[in-house]
Structure formats: structure tokens, C-alpha cells
């Protein structure tokens, strides 16, 4: 099933992206908060998103996305090889996110002990450094697939209020599955972080899909890939676990484009 899904997704993306002539700009994706856009322009075209340069691959591929609470408008500026300039105002759909309130929790379940704060800051710096890598290869053109099959137990954008204190929103998709279930690379890429024991996320793997688009796979039990390794979509890279701060075995799949948190569920078909 995985091989067929990979083949069909790749063929669809190649047929869509095709050849783009001068003065043309094509893309696919959802213009919504949490959405990711993958596009193609003629080689040599220059792009800007809200005034910031948007890298374009030698073959014209590009990618950009919108965070959970992104503004409802963005400006995409295009300077084509023939000198034609075009500005587009992009309308970004607003989303509503579920909120859960939990009261009466022990304090250590809400706020980590002060002695652990240095460790948490150090580990967060490792993750930030891995996500800041700028690998100029459009691995994202492989398309995306679910890294594991299972029940969706947590959704992107949801937020908990613990003992009356709003916590950071959930920026990924939780997939419940037994410990040891194989976890596959959701797309082609390069492993930029493979850590066996982070405080919050436990065994953690980050795969860079190029141009600062990355997937983070959390709460694993085992790693089958190492930093610097190139992986292919559908390749087994880890196993589901219950490491870190969790209440049960599952995979937390998150995606980042630059500093924007992307909703992975928008990039894949319904869970099989």
C-alpha cells in the first residue's frame, strides 16, 4: 500500500507541476491558516512573500506556508525573467480551533520543575538549530504521506487551558498506535536531528524537506535513521513510542516552514 500511495502521489505531483512557461505561476495547496503551498515558476523568476525573498529552486520549484494564527492576507510579488512584475494579494482563510479546559491538575503536570528549565532551554536550542538549516534541495516535491496509520488522537491548532492557564497550542497531529509500530518518512529529505531523550518530546527525529520545510516526529521508541542521512518517502525511519511527556503511545507529527507551524493533515489524504 505504501509503495502504491507513494507512486500515485509522485505521478500526480509531476503531472501537476509539469512545465511552466515564462510569465506563468502555478501552485497547489490550501490558502488557509496552517496551509502549505508548493508551486512552480519559470527558472530565473524571483519571488517575495510580504516583502521577504522567497527562494526558487533552479527548476522553478518553491514552497511557502502560513502559521496557525497567520494574518488573513499576504502579498506575493513575482518578477518574471522577461522583466514583468506581478503582485497578488492572497486571501488566507481563518480557522477555528478546539479548546479544552482541565482543572485540578498537580502543579508539576502544568509547569516543569525549575531545576529542569536549563535542560529544556538547551534542548529547544538544538531543535531550533535543526529547523534553521537551509538545504537548497526541493525534496518536498516527492509529495507527502502519513508516517503511520492509526487513530487521530490530537489535532493541529487545539489548545488546553490547565488550571486556568492557557498553554501553548498543539502544533501537530497525534496518531495513536502501539509501541514499536514502524514510522515512515512522510516525504524525501535529510535528517537534521536524531535525539534519544528530549524532556518534552522524548525520542525525536527531524527531517528537512528542503528550503526550511521540515517534519518533526516525536515520542518515538527507536530511531532507525541518523543525522545527515538522506531518506526517501515511505522509508522506515523510527518506531512509535511513549517517550517524553505523554499519557500513552502515539506519534506526534509536526511541520515547520521557517517559523510558521504547518498543519500536516492538510498535505495528506484522509487517514487510511
PASEBA-1860 file (N, C-alpha, C; in nm, 3 decimals):
! residues 272
1> XXXXXXXX> 0.082/-0.121/0.000/0.000/0.000/0.000/0.086/0.126/0.000 ~ 0.194/0.122/0.082/0.279/0.240/0.091/0.344/0.271/-0.044 ~ 0.391/0.164/-0.116/0.458/0.187/-0.244/0.361/0.246/-0.346 ~ 0.238/0.192/-0.350/0.140/0.244/-0.445/0.103/0.388/-0.412 ~ 0.083/0.417/-0.284/0.049/0.555/-0.242/0.160/0.651/-0.281 ~ 0.286/0.607/-0.261/0.399/0.692/-0.296/0.403/0.717/-0.446 ~ 0.383/0.609/-0.527/0.389/0.622/-0.672/0.279/0.712/-0.724 ~ 0.155/0.690/-0.676/0.042/0.770/-0.723/0.060/0.916/-0.686
9> XXXXXXXX> 0.106/0.943/-0.561/0.128/1.081/-0.519/0.234/1.150/-0.601 ~ 0.344/1.078/-0.631/0.452/1.138/-0.708/0.408/1.166/-0.850 ~ 0.336/1.071/-0.914/0.287/1.092/-1.050/0.194/1.213/-1.056 ~ 0.103/1.223/-0.956/0.010/1.336/-0.953/0.082/1.468/-0.941 ~ 0.187/1.473/-0.856/0.260/1.598/-0.838/0.337/1.634/-0.964 ~ 0.398/1.534/-1.030/0.473/1.562/-1.151/0.381/1.607/-1.263 ~ 0.262/1.545/-1.275/0.168/1.588/-1.377/0.121/1.731/-1.352 ~ 0.099/1.763/-1.224/0.053/1.899/-1.191/0.163/2.001/-1.217
17> XXXXXXXX> 0.287/1.968/-1.170/0.390/2.070/-1.174/0.440/2.093/-1.316 ~ 0.447/1.985/-1.396/0.473/1.993/-1.539/0.576/2.095/-1.581 ~ 0.555/2.156/-1.695/0.643/2.260/-1.747/0.571/2.393/-1.733 ~ 0.644/2.494/-1.688/0.587/2.627/-1.668/0.660/2.724/-1.758 ~ 0.585/2.797/-1.839/0.645/2.893/-1.930/0.670/3.026/-1.863 ~ 0.741/3.113/-1.934/0.768/3.248/-1.884/0.637/3.320/-1.860 ~ 0.630/3.392/-1.750/0.508/3.467/-1.717/0.400/3.383/-1.652 ~ 0.429/3.255/-1.621/0.331/3.169/-1.557/0.374/3.136/-1.415
25> XXXXXXXX> 0.275/3.115/-1.328/0.299/3.075/-1.190/0.190/2.977/-1.151 ~ 0.229/2.855/-1.117/0.133/2.752/-1.076/0.162/2.709/-0.933 ~ 0.058/2.672/-0.862/0.078/2.618/-0.727/-0.038/2.528/-0.689 ~ -0.015/2.449/-0.583/-0.121/2.371/-0.522/-0.107/2.381/-0.372 ~ -0.218/2.363/-0.301/-0.221/2.374/-0.157/-0.338/2.459/-0.114 ~ -0.359/2.469/0.017/-0.473/2.541/0.072/-0.428/2.675/0.129 ~ -0.490/2.783/0.081/-0.464/2.917/0.133/-0.543/2.935/0.261 ~ -0.491/2.877/0.367/-0.558/2.882/0.496/-0.454/2.884/0.606
33> XXXXXXXX> -0.493/2.927/0.724/-0.402/2.921/0.837/-0.359/2.776/0.857 ~ -0.228/2.754/0.866/-0.174/2.618/0.875/-0.148/2.553/0.741 ~ -0.178/2.623/0.630/-0.165/2.565/0.498/-0.024/2.577/0.441 ~ 0.007/2.488/0.347/0.135/2.489/0.278/0.110/2.497/0.128 ~ 0.187/2.580/0.061/0.176/2.599/-0.083/0.305/2.551/-0.150 ~ 0.291/2.463/-0.248/0.403/2.417/-0.330/0.377/2.461/-0.473 ~ 0.474/2.529/-0.533/0.449/2.587/-0.664/0.567/2.574/-0.758 ~ 0.545/2.629/-0.879/0.645/2.624/-0.984/0.634/2.749/-1.069
41> XXXXXXXX> 0.748/2.810/-1.098/0.756/2.923/-1.190/0.867/2.892/-1.290 ~ 0.878/2.975/-1.392/0.986/2.959/-1.487/1.120/2.982/-1.417 ~ 1.221/2.901/-1.448/1.353/2.923/-1.389/1.400/3.067/-1.411 ~ 1.460/3.122/-1.306/1.506/3.261/-1.313/1.408/3.361/-1.258 ~ 1.285/3.317/-1.226/1.185/3.406/-1.167/1.224/3.437/-1.022 ~ 1.196/3.558/-0.978/1.221/3.599/-0.841/1.088/3.620/-0.770 ~ 1.080/3.571/-0.645/0.957/3.579/-0.566/0.984/3.649/-0.433 ~ 0.881/3.720/-0.384/0.882/3.776/-0.250/0.747/3.750/-0.186
49> XXXXXXXX> 0.749/3.715/-0.058/0.627/3.698/0.020/0.627/3.802/0.131 ~ 0.533/3.896/0.123/0.526/4.006/0.219/0.661/4.078/0.230 ~ 0.725/4.099/0.115/0.849/4.174/0.110/0.974/4.095/0.141 ~ 0.961/3.969/0.178/1.076/3.886/0.210/1.107/3.793/0.092 ~ 1.235/3.783/0.051/1.270/3.695/-0.060/1.226/3.551/-0.036 ~ 1.173/3.489/-0.140/1.126/3.351/-0.135/1.214/3.271/-0.230 ~ 1.301/3.184/-0.178/1.393/3.112/-0.266/1.319/3.029/-0.370 ~ 1.375/3.026/-0.490/1.322/2.947/-0.600/1.431/2.850/-0.644
57> XXXXXXXX> 1.397/2.721/-0.656/1.493/2.620/-0.699/1.533/2.644/-0.844 ~ 1.646/2.591/-0.887/1.690/2.608/-1.026/1.586/2.565/-1.128 ~ 1.502/2.466/-1.093/1.398/2.422/-1.186/1.268/2.499/-1.170 ~ 1.267/2.601/-1.081/1.148/2.685/-1.063/1.058/2.646/-0.949 ~ 1.089/2.540/-0.874/1.004/2.498/-0.763/1.019/2.593/-0.644 ~ 0.910/2.613/-0.571/0.916/2.695/-0.450/0.812/2.644/-0.350 ~ 0.825/2.690/-0.226/0.734/2.647/-0.120/0.721/2.760/-0.019 ~ 0.602/2.776/0.037/0.582/2.867/0.150/0.457/2.823/0.225
65> XXXXXXXX> 0.442/2.874/0.346/0.328/2.832/0.428/0.283/2.940/0.524 ~ 0.176/2.908/0.596/0.113/3.003/0.688/0.095/2.937/0.824 ~ 0.124/3.012/0.931/0.114/2.959/1.066/-0.030/2.949/1.116 ~ -0.044/2.899/1.237/-0.176/2.876/1.299/-0.259/3.004/1.304 ~ -0.196/3.116/1.336/-0.267/3.243/1.352/-0.219/3.347/1.251 ~ -0.186/3.302/1.132/-0.135/3.391/1.029/-0.236/3.500/0.995 ~ -0.190/3.620/0.956/-0.281/3.724/0.908/-0.363/3.672/0.791 ~ -0.477/3.736/0.766/-0.571/3.687/0.667/-0.539/3.736/0.526
73> XXXXXXXX> -0.428/3.808/0.511/-0.383/3.849/0.378/-0.231/3.839/0.370 ~ -0.182/3.808/0.252/-0.039/3.807/0.226/-0.016/3.855/0.083 ~ 0.097/3.919/0.060/0.128/3.971/-0.073/0.238/3.885/-0.136 ~ 0.210/3.829/-0.252/0.309/3.753/-0.326/0.350/3.834/-0.448 ~ 0.479/3.871/-0.453/0.532/3.951/-0.564/0.618/3.862/-0.653 ~ 0.599/3.876/-0.784/0.669/3.792/-0.880/0.738/3.881/-0.983 ~ 0.868/3.858/-1.002/0.943/3.926/-1.107/0.988/3.819/-1.207 ~ 0.921/3.814/-1.322/0.947/3.711/-1.422/1.077/3.741/-1.498
81> XXXXXXXX> 1.136/3.639/-1.562/1.263/3.660/-1.634/1.256/3.767/-1.742 ~ 1.135/3.791/-1.800/1.124/3.892/-1.905/1.106/4.033/-1.850 ~ 1.113/4.048/-1.715/1.102/4.180/-1.654/0.963/4.216/-1.607 ~ 0.862/4.135/-1.642/0.726/4.160/-1.597/0.716/4.138/-1.447 ~ 0.656/4.235/-1.377/0.634/4.223/-1.232/0.484/4.209/-1.206 ~ 0.452/4.121/-1.113/0.311/4.096/-1.080/0.297/4.083/-0.929 ~ 0.198/4.151/-0.873/0.167/4.142/-0.730/0.031/4.078/-0.713 ~ 0.023/3.982/-0.623/-0.103/3.915/-0.591/-0.130/3.930/-0.442
89> XXXXXXXX> -0.253/3.966/-0.408/-0.295/3.963/-0.268/-0.361/3.828/-0.243 ~ -0.305/3.751/-0.152/-0.355/3.619/-0.120/-0.450/3.628/-0.001 ~ -0.569/3.574/-0.015/-0.666/3.570/0.094/-0.646/3.441/0.173 ~ -0.615/3.454/0.302/-0.587/3.340/0.388/-0.710/3.311/0.474 ~ -0.765/3.192/0.459/-0.886/3.156/0.533/-0.856/3.142/0.682 ~ -0.947/3.194/0.763/-0.932/3.184/0.908/-0.992/3.053/0.958 ~ -0.929/2.994/1.060/-0.977/2.868/1.115/-1.015/2.884/1.262 ~ -1.104/2.797/1.306/-1.142/2.790/1.447/-1.081/2.664/1.506
97> XXXXXXXX> -1.028/2.673/1.627/-0.958/2.561/1.688/-1.027/2.519/1.818 ~ -1.031/2.388/1.847/-1.094/2.342/1.971/-1.013/2.381/2.094 ~ -1.083/2.410/2.204/-1.020/2.445/2.330/-1.070/2.348/2.437 ~ -0.977/2.293/2.516/-1.011/2.200/2.624/-0.965/2.257/2.756 ~ -1.052/2.253/2.856/-1.018/2.303/2.989/-1.003/2.187/3.087 ~ -0.890/2.185/3.157/-0.864/2.083/3.258/-0.823/2.152/3.387 ~ -0.895/2.122/3.495/-0.866/2.184/3.625/-0.832/2.076/3.728 ~ -0.768/2.119/3.838/-0.736/2.028/3.947/-0.615/1.941/3.921
105> XXXXXXXX> -0.530/1.980/3.824/-0.411/1.900/3.794/-0.300/1.931/3.894 ~ -0.214/1.833/3.927/-0.098/1.861/4.012/-0.009/1.965/3.945 ~ 0.049/2.057/4.021/0.131/2.165/3.962/0.243/2.114/3.871 ~ 0.307/2.000/3.906/0.419/1.952/3.824/0.374/1.899/3.689 ~ 0.242/1.879/3.671/0.191/1.838/3.541/0.161/1.958/3.451 ~ 0.164/2.078/3.511/0.135/2.200/3.436/0.263/2.276/3.403 ~ 0.352/2.287/3.504/0.477/2.362/3.487/0.594/2.274/3.527 ~ 0.695/2.260/3.444/0.810/2.175/3.480/0.885/2.232/3.598
113> XXXXXXXX> 0.947/2.146/3.678/1.026/2.193/3.794/1.137/2.288/3.749 ~ 1.168/2.390/3.831/1.271/2.489/3.795/1.406/2.426/3.762 ~ 1.441/2.314/3.826/1.570/2.251/3.802/1.584/2.201/3.658 ~ 1.472/2.184/3.588/1.476/2.131/3.453/1.477/2.240/3.346 ~ 1.463/2.365/3.386/1.450/2.472/3.287/1.575/2.486/3.200 ~ 1.694/2.471/3.259/1.816/2.481/3.179/1.820/2.371/3.074 ~ 1.781/2.250/3.113/1.779/2.139/3.017/1.681/2.168/2.904 ~ 1.565/2.218/2.938/1.462/2.244/2.837/1.509/2.352/2.740
121> XXXXXXXX> 1.572/2.459/2.791/1.622/2.565/2.704/1.732/2.511/2.610 ~ 1.819/2.427/2.664/1.926/2.370/2.583/1.869/2.282/2.471 ~ 1.772/2.200/2.504/1.712/2.111/2.405/1.632/2.189/2.301 ~ 1.564/2.294/2.344/1.491/2.378/2.249/1.587/2.443/2.149 ~ 1.706/2.479/2.195/1.806/2.539/2.106/1.851/2.437/2.001 ~ 1.864/2.310/2.040/1.901/2.206/1.942/1.795/2.195/1.833 ~ 1.668/2.193/1.876/1.559/2.181/1.780/1.554/2.302/1.689 ~ 1.569/2.422/1.746/1.566/2.544/1.665/1.679/2.543/1.562
129> XXXXXXXX> 1.796/2.498/1.603/1.910/2.494/1.511/1.882/2.397/1.395 ~ 1.823/2.282/1.426/1.792/2.185/1.320/1.690/2.242/1.223 ~ 1.594/2.318/1.272/1.490/2.374/1.186/1.538/2.495/1.108 ~ 1.649/2.555/1.150/1.704/2.670/1.076/1.795/2.628/0.961 ~ 1.823/2.500/0.951/1.905/2.454/0.839/1.840/2.495/0.708 ~ 1.921/2.540/0.614/1.870/2.583/0.482/1.931/2.492/0.376 ~ 1.859/2.386/0.342/1.907/2.289/0.245/1.841/2.319/0.111 ~ 1.916/2.367/0.012/1.856/2.412/-0.115/1.827/2.296/-0.211
137> XXXXXXXX> 1.749/2.201/-0.163/1.704/2.090/-0.248/1.554/2.074/-0.228 ~ 1.474/2.074/-0.335/1.328/2.065/-0.319/1.280/1.922/-0.296 ~ 1.323/1.864/-0.184/1.280/1.727/-0.152/1.128/1.719/-0.136 ~ 1.065/1.833/-0.105/0.920/1.835/-0.083/0.843/1.796/-0.209 ~ 0.908/1.796/-0.325/0.839/1.759/-0.449/0.803/1.611/-0.453 ~ 0.854/1.533/-0.358/0.815/1.392/-0.350/0.669/1.376/-0.311 ~ 0.608/1.483/-0.255/0.474/1.471/-0.200/0.480/1.414/-0.060 ~ 0.365/1.410/0.007/0.360/1.370/0.148/0.262/1.254/0.169
145> XXXXXXXX> 0.293/1.173/0.270/0.208/1.061/0.309/0.210/1.049/0.461 ~ 0.107/0.987/0.517/0.104/0.966/0.661/0.226/0.884/0.704 ~ 0.295/0.925/0.809/0.411/0.846/0.856/0.372/0.718/0.927 ~ 0.248/0.711/0.976/0.199/0.591/1.042/0.047/0.592/1.031 ~ -0.014/0.475/1.028/-0.160/0.465/1.024/-0.212/0.439/1.165 ~ -0.323/0.505/1.200/-0.380/0.486/1.332/-0.490/0.586/1.359 ~ -0.542/0.583/1.480/-0.649/0.674/1.519/-0.592/0.814/1.546 ~ -0.658/0.915/1.492/-0.619/1.054/1.519/-0.664/1.089/1.660
153> XXXXXXXX> -0.567/1.113/1.748/-0.599/1.141/1.888/-0.574/1.286/1.927 ~ -0.518/1.364/1.838/-0.496/1.506/1.864/-0.483/1.581/1.733 ~ -0.540/1.701/1.726/-0.542/1.775/1.600/-0.464/1.905/1.612 ~ -0.421/1.952/1.498/-0.346/2.078/1.488/-0.430/2.196/1.536 ~ -0.363/2.285/1.609/-0.427/2.410/1.648/-0.503/2.406/1.778 ~ -0.533/2.286/1.829/-0.610/2.277/1.953/-0.528/2.333/2.069 ~ -0.599/2.373/2.174/-0.531/2.437/2.288/-0.595/2.390/2.417 ~ -0.512/2.369/2.518/-0.561/2.333/2.651/-0.541/2.448/2.749
161> XXXXXXXX> -0.636/2.462/2.840/-0.625/2.557/2.950/-0.614/2.474/3.077 ~ -0.496/2.470/3.136/-0.467/2.384/3.251/-0.468/2.466/3.379 ~ -0.557/2.428/3.470/-0.571/2.501/3.596/-0.589/2.650/3.572 ~ -0.663/2.684/3.467/-0.693/2.823/3.436/-0.586/2.895/3.356 ~ -0.474/2.828/3.322/-0.365/2.891/3.249/-0.363/2.839/3.104 ~ -0.380/2.929/3.005/-0.371/2.885/2.865/-0.231/2.833/2.834 ~ -0.224/2.718/2.772/-0.096/2.660/2.733/-0.070/2.681/2.585 ~ 0.050/2.651/2.542/0.084/2.666/2.401/-0.006/2.574/2.317
169> XXXXXXXX> -0.056/2.623/2.205/-0.139/2.537/2.119/-0.064/2.413/2.073 ~ -0.141/2.313/2.036/-0.082/2.191/1.980/-0.059/2.215/1.831 ~ 0.066/2.199/1.787/0.101/2.235/1.650/0.116/2.113/1.559 ~ 0.074/1.997/1.605/0.090/1.878/1.522/-0.036/1.795/1.515 ~ -0.019/1.674/1.461/-0.126/1.575/1.455/-0.079/1.454/1.535 ~ -0.159/1.412/1.632/-0.129/1.294/1.712/-0.196/1.172/1.650 ~ -0.119/1.064/1.634/-0.170/0.941/1.577/-0.143/0.829/1.676 ~ -0.249/0.773/1.735/-0.234/0.666/1.833/-0.201/0.535/1.761
177> XXXXXXXX> -0.098/0.466/1.811/-0.057/0.339/1.754/0.026/0.265/1.859 ~ 0.032/0.132/1.852/0.108/0.056/1.951/0.257/0.087/1.947 ~ 0.323/0.075/2.062/0.467/0.092/2.069/0.534/-0.006/1.973 ~ 0.629/0.043/1.897/0.702/-0.040/1.802/0.650/-0.035/1.661 ~ 0.533/0.027/1.639/0.480/0.040/1.504/0.578/0.119/1.417 ~ 0.611/0.070/1.297/0.708/0.143/1.213/0.658/0.283/1.177 ~ 0.748/0.380/1.183/0.722/0.517/1.142/0.801/0.543/1.015 ~ 0.733/0.594/0.912/0.795/0.613/0.782/0.815/0.762/0.754
185> XXXXXXXX> 0.914/0.791/0.675/0.939/0.930/0.636/0.819/0.982/0.558 ~ 0.759/1.095/0.599/0.642/1.147/0.528/0.675/1.202/0.390 ~ 0.802/1.232/0.364/0.847/1.282/0.233/0.998/1.265/0.227 ~ 1.055/1.282/0.109/1.200/1.278/0.096/1.264/1.388/0.181 ~ 1.389/1.366/0.221/1.457/1.470/0.296/1.588/1.424/0.356 ~ 1.646/1.512/0.437/1.771/1.487/0.508/1.744/1.495/0.658 ~ 1.792/1.399/0.734/1.776/1.400/0.880/1.868/1.506/0.939 ~ 1.811/1.600/1.013/1.890/1.707/1.074/1.895/1.698/1.226
193> XXXXXXXX> 1.813/1.612/1.286/1.818/1.591/1.431/1.768/1.451/1.460 ~ 1.840/1.380/1.547/1.800/1.246/1.592/1.844/1.234/1.737 ~ 1.753/1.267/1.829/1.786/1.272/1.971/1.711/1.163/2.047 ~ 1.779/1.092/2.138/1.717/0.979/2.207/1.638/1.015/2.333 ~ 1.650/1.141/2.382/1.584/1.170/2.510/1.571/1.320/2.531 ~ 1.468/1.382/2.469/1.435/1.521/2.498/1.324/1.525/2.603 ~ 1.328/1.627/2.688/1.237/1.630/2.804/1.091/1.622/2.761 ~ 1.048/1.709/2.672/0.908/1.713/2.632/0.873/1.605/2.529
201> XXXXXXXX> 0.958/1.586/2.430/0.921/1.506/2.314/0.989/1.369/2.308 ~ 1.073/1.336/2.407/1.134/1.205/2.413/1.225/1.179/2.294 ~ 1.217/1.058/2.240/1.297/1.023/2.122/1.241/1.102/2.003 ~ 1.324/1.184/1.941/1.276/1.284/1.845/1.362/1.281/1.718 ~ 1.293/1.291/1.603/1.360/1.291/1.473/1.308/1.409/1.391 ~ 1.399/1.484/1.327/1.360/1.592/1.237/1.414/1.561/1.098 ~ 1.326/1.570/0.997/1.363/1.550/0.858/1.341/1.681/0.784 ~ 1.446/1.732/0.720/1.437/1.856/0.643/1.399/1.821/0.499
209> XXXXXXXX> 1.289/1.882/0.451/1.241/1.856/0.315/1.288/1.961/0.215 ~ 1.381/2.045/0.256/1.436/2.146/0.168/1.372/2.282/0.183 ~ 1.454/2.386/0.167/1.406/2.525/0.171/1.334/2.556/0.303 ~ 1.389/2.501/0.413/1.344/2.525/0.550/1.203/2.473/0.577 ~ 1.164/2.369/0.508/1.042/2.296/0.538/1.084/2.165/0.604 ~ 1.031/2.137/0.723/1.075/2.018/0.795/0.959/1.949/0.865 ~ 0.979/1.819/0.889/0.887/1.738/0.970/0.958/1.699/1.099 ~ 0.885/1.704/1.210/0.935/1.658/1.338/0.849/1.541/1.384
217> XXXXXXXX> 0.913/1.430/1.416/0.845/1.308/1.461/0.883/1.285/1.606 ~ 0.782/1.283/1.695/0.806/1.288/1.840/0.752/1.165/1.912 ~ 0.804/1.147/2.036/0.759/1.043/2.130/0.786/0.902/2.076 ~ 0.897/0.888/2.005/0.933/0.761/1.943/0.990/0.665/2.048 ~ 1.003/0.538/2.007/1.069/0.439/2.093/1.207/0.403/2.041 ~ 1.224/0.412/1.909/1.353/0.380/1.848/1.378/0.469/1.727 ~ 1.506/0.490/1.698/1.547/0.563/1.578/1.612/0.466/1.481 ~ 1.574/0.476/1.353/1.635/0.394/1.250/1.707/0.481/1.146
225> XXXXXXXX> 1.725/0.608/1.176/1.794/0.700/1.085/1.883/0.790/1.170 ~ 1.988/0.843/1.111/2.082/0.927/1.184/2.102/1.060/1.112 ~ 2.157/1.156/1.185/2.179/1.290/1.130/2.266/1.282/1.004 ~ 2.223/1.355/0.901/2.296/1.357/0.776/2.249/1.254/0.675 ~ 2.165/1.162/0.719/2.118/1.056/0.629/2.008/1.109/0.538 ~ 2.016/1.076/0.410/1.908/1.108/0.317/1.806/0.996/0.321 ~ 1.678/1.030/0.338/1.572/0.931/0.346/1.471/0.956/0.235 ~ 1.402/0.852/0.198/1.302/0.860/0.094/1.163/0.846/0.154
233> XXXXXXXX> 1.066/0.907/0.091/0.927/0.897/0.134/0.887/0.750/0.147 ~ 0.829/0.714/0.262/0.788/0.577/0.287/0.892/0.489/0.351 ~ 1.016/0.537/0.361/1.123/0.459/0.425/1.103/0.458/0.577 ~ 1.123/0.342/0.640/1.110/0.332/0.785/1.227/0.406/0.851 ~ 1.194/0.503/0.937/1.297/0.586/1.000/1.295/0.578/1.152 ~ 1.186/0.521/1.209/1.174/0.516/1.354/1.059/0.421/1.390 ~ 1.027/0.417/1.521/0.916/0.335/1.569/0.836/0.416/1.671 ~ 0.706/0.394/1.672/0.616/0.463/1.766/0.657/0.428/1.910
241> XXXXXXXX> 0.643/0.526/1.998/0.674/0.503/2.138/0.585/0.582/2.231 ~ 0.628/0.595/2.355/0.556/0.674/2.454/0.657/0.752/2.537 ~ 0.763/0.802/2.472/0.870/0.873/2.540/0.835/1.020/2.557 ~ 0.902/1.084/2.652/0.874/1.225/2.676/0.749/1.243/2.761 ~ 0.689/1.360/2.752/0.571/1.393/2.833/0.446/1.348/2.758 ~ 0.402/1.226/2.781/0.285/1.172/2.713/0.201/1.094/2.812 ~ 0.080/1.061/2.770/-0.008/0.978/2.851/-0.031/0.841/2.789 ~ 0.024/0.818/2.669/0.008/0.690/2.603/0.086/0.688/2.474
249> XXXXXXXX> 0.103/0.570/2.414/0.182/0.559/2.291/0.114/0.626/2.172 ~ 0.189/0.708/2.102/0.139/0.773/1.981/0.254/0.842/1.911 ~ 0.229/0.884/1.788/0.324/0.967/1.713/0.268/1.108/1.704 ~ 0.349/1.205/1.739/0.316/1.346/1.719/0.395/1.394/1.598 ~ 0.324/1.423/1.487/0.389/1.468/1.362/0.366/1.617/1.348 ~ 0.475/1.693/1.344/0.467/1.838/1.328/0.545/1.881/1.205 ~ 0.507/1.996/1.150/0.577/2.050/1.035/0.601/2.200/1.053 ~ 0.717/2.244/1.006/0.753/2.385/1.011/0.800/2.431/0.874
257> XXXXXXXX> 0.755/2.550/0.833/0.819/2.623/0.724/0.869/2.753/0.784 ~ 1.003/2.765/0.789/1.065/2.874/0.863/1.008/2.875/1.004 ~ 0.952/2.989/1.050/0.896/2.992/1.184/0.747/2.955/1.187 ~ 0.687/2.934/1.071/0.544/2.905/1.064/0.518/2.757/1.093 ~ 0.420/2.730/1.178/0.380/2.593/1.210/0.271/2.551/1.111 ~ 0.299/2.444/1.037/0.211/2.397/0.931/0.126/2.280/0.981 ~ 0.003/2.269/0.929/-0.085/2.157/0.965/-0.056/2.040/0.872 ~ 0.008/1.932/0.921/0.041/1.819/0.835/-0.081/1.754/0.771
265> XXXXXXXX> -0.195/1.757/0.841/-0.314/1.689/0.790/-0.364/1.749/0.659 ~ -0.324/1.874/0.628/-0.367/1.937/0.504/-0.287/1.887/0.383 ~ -0.181/1.811/0.406/-0.093/1.769/0.298/-0.112/1.624/0.256 ~ -0.198/1.552/0.327/-0.213/1.409/0.303/-0.361/1.375/0.283 ~ -0.391/1.261/0.218/-0.530/1.220/0.204/-0.586/1.177/0.339 ~ -0.717/1.149/0.347/-0.774/1.101/0.473/-0.700/0.978/0.523 ~ -0.695/0.965/0.655/-0.625/0.852/0.715/-0.681/0.719/0.662 ~ -0.594/0.629/0.610/-0.644/0.502/0.558/-0.701/0.415/0.668
END
